[in-house]
């Protein structure tokens, strides 16, 4: 009897209780969370949004497959991370963006930012966000033609353009808070219009424990506090700044990226607050509506150093061995 029980007893390394939480499963949850803002984009700007998203997916997945095939690396397109990058990039552009900008952006995101850095989990910067900033820098005339929702495609400026130039009040041309929140009567990138449906996606990701709520909430609140100090705590100005541009979309779907963000609990706090401070700084000091992208990329670059400062020490040691070694090396 004892021998039979011994044969059934298997000793192996931890963890002993496993949860089927694979990379593909996590990416599936992100794709589900992206459905509400995608549906809003189609509602406001038409079916061309789906074309941009589909083009982003096909280019991202195809370029990842070809790069890995040509470099004799393991094919990882089944983890669906490239698919998420394609969706994010497609939603990060206005509906008027030419098709080739999506292709160029997707190729840059996957090959340069992700694969050349070592692949998923090794990229220092968020691929979709880095591609969006690259397009903003080099292809601005083609990806900044904003139109109002509706079949007439009437050209319009984004609300952030009316909130800059040193103003501390909200111009009449800026849509009301309700319109900004739900996405009515404002131009912008396809996926960033309805903050209400972006929040639906955020709640889903938090409920599924994919993201930690402190990152998007601290990011948005920090940016609001800074604009509050700047405007003498004009609540309408603060809310309009927060609900304009890509702040909500990037805070939920890009600042929370595992690979390019901070990992320690304290590091996540510093990362989110730093991104909020930089976003408000770029918007106010430089009157630059695209400050969200640069702010997160800067924090992506600083994330490893932030984690290094907040990494917990090993039990039984006064300090972590790597910190002690680096200090002795400097001496």
Secondary structure by P-SEA (a helix, b strand, c coil): caaaaaaaccccccccccccccaaaaaaaaaaaaaaaaaaaaacccaaaaaaaaaaaaaaaaaaaaaaaaaccccccccaaaaaaaaaaaaaccccccaaaaaaaaaaacccccccccccccccccaaaaaaaaaaacccccccccccccccbbbbbcaaaaacccccccccccccaaaaaaccccccccccccaaaaaaaaaaaaaaccccaaaaaaaaaaaaaaaaaaaccaaaaaaaaaaccaaaaaacccccccccccccaaaaaaaaaaaaaaaaaaacccccccaaaaaaaaaaaaaaaaaaaaccccccccccaaaaaaaaaac
